Amino acid sequence: MPTKARRWVLASRPEGKPRLENFRLEDFTLPDPGDHELLIRTEFHSVDPGMRSRLSGASYAAALPLGETIDSAMVGVVEISNNEKFKPGDRVTGGFGWVSHALSNGRGIQKLDPALYHGKLRPTAAIGVLGIPGLTAYFGLLDLGKPRAGDTVLVSSAAGPVGATAGQIARMKGCTVIGIAGSAAKCDYVSGLGFDGTINYRGTTNLTEAIREACPSGVDIYFDNVGAETLDAAILNMKEHGRIVVSGQVAEYNRAEPVGIRNVTRFITHRLRMEGLVVFDYFKGFRDAQAEMAGWIHEGKLTYTEDVSEGLENSAAAFIGLFDGENLGRRLIKAS
């Protein structure tokens, strides 16, 4: 029998911070799976701040067309399978978006190994610490930042899934790590992850001075998830030959005119290097990176937090809340 399903689509392009009216929750019907197809019921899907740019079209990826399903990663369970590679009950991950159910021919989805996802490593980690956020932290820090023991690493949005992972990996590499977060509670959380110090950017009137106080010898690596004024303040505290890894620009996503950076002269005087990354460039290394991080998690060296909202109907509100700093850790929707 056909399956009744629900999905969120883009109703209108947001100007500034997204609003609920920019999204629409629709009912739709999926046909029975055809040859080599399978029906997947979504258990969890992610809401991702990086999706914001695609809603307006200012992204390295194509703009999301109006009326199309909002993209995201998901973890789901195979309910019906006509594909020899999958059987009912298999837990899988894929990129089907904010939907209750999806049809697939098996391409682009991955079966989760029960031998890996147990204990400290929950299945949702596949779209979090072992998914795009964790992989962004891993490759951004290790490949672009190239941390050395004794380096001072500064991380913005340190309570988020990317920043928290990057900071913990830096600590494993023998670095001193300072995290920037947006509340006292988030700073306490970051301290609990093993960071050496924290800065509550909402609790200071001069971020440049706050960074200087927290990093008196200067910053070797700045892992940037925020951009704008925070990036400018970090630049003024970089050591000579410092490395800036541009992972995200959440402070810029809702602005009609980006703030950008002003302190460009520092790149000359201090011979700084700043480089951005699109994590999919590292696709061939994903499995090895996931295996290493999974080992760290089972050993207790790497921890992660998930911020889970109940119900597919709350997806849009949960996404909007990202831009008010509501989340602590990876924000997910429990769809079923």
Secondary structure as UniProt FT lines:
FT   STRAND          3..10
FT   HELIX           20..22
FT   STRAND          23..30
FT   TURN            35..36
FT   STRAND          38..46
FT   HELIX           49..51
FT   HELIX           52..56
FT   TURN            66..67
FT   STRAND          74..81
FT   TURN            84..85
FT   TURN            88..89
FT   STRAND          91..94
FT   STRAND          101..104
FT   TURN            107..108
FT   STRAND          110..111
FT   TURN            114..116
FT   TURN            119..120
FT   HELIX           123..127
FT   TURN            128..130
FT   HELIX           132..139
FT   HELIX           140..145
FT   TURN            149..150
FT   STRAND          152..155
FT   TURN            158..159
FT   HELIX           161..172
FT   TURN            173..174
FT   STRAND          176..181
FT   HELIX           184..192
FT   TURN            193..194
FT   STRAND          197..200
FT   HELIX           201..203
FT   HELIX           207..214
FT   TURN            216..217
FT   STRAND          219..224
FT   HELIX           228..235
FT   TURN            236..237
FT   STRAND          238..246
FT   TURN            250..254
FT   HELIX           265..269
FT   TURN            270..271
FT   STRAND          273..276
FT   HELIX           279..285
FT   HELIX           286..298
FT   TURN            299..300
FT   STRAND          306..310
FT   HELIX           312..314
FT   HELIX           315..321
FT   HELIX           322..324
FT   STRAND          330..334
//
